[in-house]
Amino acid sequence: MSSFSCPHLELGRDFCLKLKTDCVPGRPGCVLQDNSGFLFSAEDRIRDRLSDKNETPKKKETK
């Protein structure tokens, strides 16, 4: 097991200051995305976090 240190993490809220959203290590735009491996994909962890909050991801409108 390992841990990480991120200069963009606001610990009290588990919030990413760079992406201005919940911290999910490895998500698109995260500084750990390309240099770290995770047991579960970032997409799965984002989906789990959203379901925990009773939110659904907003779909992009297509024209």
C-alpha positions as CSV (number, residue, x, y, z in Angstrom):
1,M,0.0,0.0,0.0
2,S,1.2,3.5,-0.7
3,S,0.1,7.0,-0.3
4,F,0.6,10.2,-2.3
5,S,1.2,13.9,-1.7
6,C,-0.4,16.4,-3.9
7,P,0.0,20.2,-3.8
8,H,-3.5,20.7,-5.2
9,L,-5.3,18.7,-2.4
10,E,-7.3,20.5,0.2
11,L,-7.3,17.9,2.9
12,G,-10.2,19.1,5.0
13,R,-12.6,18.8,2.1
14,D,-10.9,16.1,0.1
15,F,-11.1,18.7,-2.8
16,C,-8.8,19.3,-5.8
17,L,-7.9,22.9,-6.1
18,K,-6.5,22.4,-9.6
19,L,-9.6,20.8,-11.0
20,K,-12.1,22.5,-8.6
21,T,-13.9,19.3,-7.8
22,D,-13.7,16.3,-5.5
23,C,-10.3,14.7,-5.3
24,V,-10.2,11.4,-7.2
25,P,-6.6,10.5,-7.7
26,G,-5.9,9.6,-11.3
27,R,-8.9,11.3,-12.8
28,P,-8.5,13.2,-16.1
29,G,-6.5,16.3,-15.4
30,C,-5.0,14.9,-12.2
31,V,-1.2,15.2,-11.8
32,L,-1.2,11.5,-10.9
33,Q,-3.1,10.3,-14.0
34,D,-0.1,9.3,-16.1
35,N,2.4,8.2,-13.4
36,S,0.4,6.1,-11.0
37,G,-1.5,2.8,-11.1
38,F,-4.8,2.2,-9.3
39,L,-6.7,-1.0,-8.5
40,F,-10.0,0.6,-9.6
41,S,-10.2,2.9,-12.6
42,A,-10.7,6.6,-12.0
43,E,-14.0,6.5,-13.9
44,D,-15.3,3.8,-11.5
45,R,-14.3,5.8,-8.4
46,I,-15.8,9.0,-9.8
47,R,-19.1,7.1,-10.5
48,D,-19.1,5.7,-7.0
49,R,-18.5,9.1,-5.5
50,L,-21.3,10.6,-7.5
51,S,-23.7,7.8,-6.5
52,D,-22.7,8.4,-2.9
53,K,-23.8,12.0,-3.3
54,N,-27.0,11.1,-5.2
55,E,-25.7,13.0,-8.2
56,T,-25.6,12.0,-11.8
57,P,-22.9,13.2,-14.2
58,K,-24.2,15.9,-16.6
59,K,-24.3,14.9,-20.2
60,K,-22.9,17.2,-22.8
61,E,-25.4,18.5,-25.2
62,T,-24.9,17.5,-28.8
63,K,-25.9,19.7,-31.7
